Every structure is written in structure tokens, then in C-alpha cells.
Amino acid sequence: MEIDIKHLQNLSKLKLEDDEVELFERDLKNIINFVDEITTLELPEEDKSRAVALSELRQDEEETKPSYDVLANAPKKKEGCFVTPLVVE
């Protein structure tokens, strides 16, 4: 499998030295090979979609609090809501 570390470096905005690029490429190949190896394992036929049986989970309980309690420690609030910095333009 060919891995273009320079392309990944550009996408992730990482600054790597030439020796680090070689190390990254080797480590990434090892990780991908390990994952490929895991996918070939023969596992017993069980429901693999859940790590925990549904009967072991607790029921969700809705807990309501007055808005003034929730917003009491908010650094910024407006009209009963939290004010947060804009993350998407």
C-alpha cells in the first residue's frame, strides 16, 4: 500500500522533517498492517454489533432543571441561552 505522507502532511498542516517523514510512513504502514491483520481474525459467531447487552444498560432518566440554575455559571448568556464563539462562518 502506497502512503503519501507529504499529502497527509499538507492536509493535517503538520511540519515534518525528512527523517520524520520516513518514520511517520513506517509507523503508519505498521498500523495499517495491524488493522488488516485484525480484520482477518476468525471470531465466534456472536452479535458483534454491541459490546454490552441491552439488558445491562440502565434506563435514561430525564432530569430537568430550571434554566436559571443551568445558566448560573455561564460566562456569557443571552435570552436564556449560552453564548458561544462562532466556529463556522
Helices and strands as residue ranges (DSSP letters): H 5-12, H 18-39, G 54-56, H 67-70, E 77-78, E 81-82
